[in-house]
């Protein structure tokens, strides 16, 4: 008897294709609704002002604006990943987002005007916008809200994804036992010998919080790791858990005899490799025992074989 397929809510954090479809679909619905509502509001305002324009003009104004916003969303996503807004980074990263909102408005206005000029030319007419700075100030009041709502949606989505996927953290290392100091008068008069440094404490287990549950995973169970913006993805028994760190910093905490970097954004547990498949480019593809594959660049391939 085969086990039932996991529900989509359980697959969602780990299925990149499903996540990508949902994310693209979300923004497509939001922007489509925005075009529809803004066009209707613009038509109502024009009628109230007794201004006569062709029926297609207000629609093209909103479509041109929304097309540029849609093109800017991937850039905003990448920028927000680079300058993450959370409690510890808010003071340092918020000024960068204020500057980014001004750049966002400038690009939005320039792209919007270019599309409108093209649309009017196709209809045999000319587009006559107002002055640049007057329009920039007017658009910025709207764009700063649009930029803020987009970033807020990204922050909220990341928080929800962490709750669904599970966020890992290193368990606090046990404190060393306290030793009673021996008075100097009672110490033997011998030559001073350097005190050996204590061995490096490597984490053996990680605590994972997922929704309302907590559980432990062993470091030896991590099959491979992947850098994901400001997090490291820990791939354990077919599941992905995020740990807030960079891949470089996190690898210094793991046993170098067991965990090896094989790519700029990937590292593997040597015990979890099933096969190394050379590629014509000089790179390699690592087939893991759990059935997944990990890229191995030529820069790290020789070190991996050794």
HUHULIN-V314858 format. One record per pair of residues at least 12 apart in sequence whose ideal C-beta (glycine too) atoms are under 8 Angstrom apart, sorted by the first residue. I is the first residue (numbers start at 0). J is the second residue. Records with the same first field share a line. If there is no record, write none. Layout:
BEGIN
I = J + J
END
This chain:
BEGIN
8 = 163
11 = 163
12 = 160 + 163 + 164 + 165 + 239
13 = 164 + 237 + 238 + 239
26 = 69 + 72
30 = 65 + 68 + 69
33 = 61 + 65
34 = 58 + 61 + 62 + 65
37 = 61 + 64
38 = 57 + 58 + 60 + 61
41 = 57 + 60 + 61
42 = 57
45 = 57
53 = 122
55 = 122
59 = 115 + 118 + 119
60 = 115
63 = 110 + 111 + 114 + 115 + 118
64 = 107 + 111
66 = 110 + 114
67 = 106 + 107 + 110 + 111 + 114
68 = 107 + 145
70 = 110
71 = 103 + 106 + 107
72 = 149
75 = 99 + 103 + 146 + 149 + 150 + 153
76 = 153
78 = 96 + 99
79 = 96 + 150 + 153 + 154
80 = 228 + 229
81 = 228
82 = 95 + 96 + 99
83 = 228 + 229
84 = 96 + 150 + 154
85 = 154
96 = 146 + 150
99 = 146
100 = 139 + 142 + 143 + 146 + 147
101 = 139
103 = 142 + 145 + 146
104 = 135 + 138 + 139 + 142 + 143 + 146
105 = 135
107 = 138 + 142
108 = 131 + 134 + 135 + 138
112 = 126 + 128
115 = 128
161 = 241
162 = 209 + 210
163 = 209 + 210
164 = 209 + 239 + 240 + 241
165 = 207 + 208 + 209 + 238 + 240 + 241
166 = 207 + 208 + 209 + 240 + 241 + 242 + 243
167 = 205 + 206 + 207 + 216 + 233 + 240 + 241 + 242
168 = 205 + 206 + 208 + 242 + 243
169 = 202 + 205 + 242 + 252
170 = 202 + 204 + 205 + 206 + 215
172 = 200 + 202
175 = 197
201 = 218 + 252 + 253 + 254
202 = 218 + 252 + 253
203 = 217 + 218 + 219
204 = 216 + 217 + 218
205 = 218 + 233 + 240 + 242
207 = 240
209 = 240
216 = 233 + 235 + 240
218 = 253 + 254
219 = 257 + 268 + 270
220 = 235 + 236
221 = 233 + 234 + 235 + 258 + 268 + 271
222 = 234 + 235 + 236 + 267 + 268 + 271 + 287 + 288 + 289 + 291
223 = 265 + 266 + 267 + 268 + 271 + 285 + 287 + 291 + 293
224 = 246 + 249 + 250 + 258 + 265 + 266 + 267
225 = 246 + 264 + 265
226 = 245 + 246 + 263 + 264 + 265
227 = 241
229 = 243 + 245
230 = 242 + 243 + 244
231 = 244 + 245 + 246 + 249
234 = 289 + 291
236 = 289
237 = 289
246 = 260 + 264 + 266
250 = 266
256 = 269
257 = 269 + 270
259 = 299 + 302 + 303
260 = 299
261 = 285 + 293 + 294 + 295 + 296 + 299 + 300 + 303
262 = 293 + 294 + 295 + 296 + 299
263 = 296
265 = 293 + 294 + 295
267 = 285 + 287 + 293
271 = 287 + 288 + 289
272 = 285 + 286 + 287 + 288
273 = 286 + 287 + 288
274 = 286
275 = 295 + 303 + 304
280 = 297
281 = 297 + 300
282 = 294 + 295 + 296 + 297 + 300
283 = 295 + 297 + 300 + 303
END
